[in-house]
Amino acid sequence: MFIKVIILIIIGYIIQLSALNWYSILIYSSIIGLGSNSLKQSIVIGFLVGLIPWLVQFILYYQNTVLLLNRISSMFFNYQSPTLLIILSLLLISLLTILISTSFYYIKTIIYDRRKN
């Protein structure tokens, strides 16, 4: 399972790099939910696929975007804290990918149960 997670994270990072829209990772997360074998696997892989590609993007481009992050964080929090903004962004995308992957896992189980009966 560890190798599967690493491969899925790398694919998620490639999708994140080549995507025109930020929500492309959510579409990928739905595919992960459909392919998961258990709820725990859906949650863990969904979380990691959401967190790691965005974290790598923030680490790679932090120096180039510090001014923009300072301005945005001062609009939201009334003080300049790009670290807080990054943490909240990572938390939001991780929560979204977990919700999407588990939702599609449950949709898959509902469809499978109906076919079985």
DAZI-V122707 format. One record per residue. N is the residue number from 1. RES is the residue in one letter. PHI is phi in whole degrees, 0 to 359 (* if undefined). Layout:
n/res/phi
N/RES/PHI
N/RES/PHI
//
This chain:
n/res/phi
1/M/*
2/F/297
3/I/292
4/K/298
5/V/296
6/I/297
7/I/297
8/L/294
9/I/292
10/I/296
11/I/296
12/G/298
13/Y/293
14/I/296
15/I/297
16/Q/296
17/L/289
18/S/266
19/A/279
20/L/276
21/N/242
22/W/290
23/Y/275
24/S/298
25/I/293
26/L/288
27/I/296
28/Y/296
29/S/296
30/S/293
31/I/295
32/I/297
33/G/298
34/L/291
35/G/267
36/S/285
37/N/267
38/S/212
39/L/294
40/K/298
41/Q/296
42/S/296
43/I/292
44/V/294
45/I/291
46/G/299
47/F/297
48/L/291
49/V/290
50/G/280
51/L/281
52/I/293
53/P/298
54/W/289
55/L/296
56/V/297
57/Q/298
58/F/295
59/I/292
60/L/292
61/Y/252
62/Y/297
63/Q/296
64/N/282
65/T/243
66/V/298
67/L/296
68/L/296
69/L/296
70/N/296
71/R/294
72/I/295
73/S/293
74/S/290
75/M/290
76/F/275
77/F/248
78/N/63
79/Y/206
80/Q/275
81/S/217
82/P/295
83/T/295
84/L/296
85/L/297
86/I/295
87/I/298
88/L/294
89/S/295
90/L/294
91/L/296
92/L/295
93/I/291
94/S/293
95/L/297
96/L/297
97/T/292
98/I/296
99/L/297
100/I/293
101/S/293
102/T/289
103/S/298
104/F/288
105/Y/295
106/Y/292
107/I/299
108/K/297
109/T/292
110/I/295
111/I/295
112/Y/294
113/D/294
114/R/294
115/R/291
116/K/291
117/N/275
//
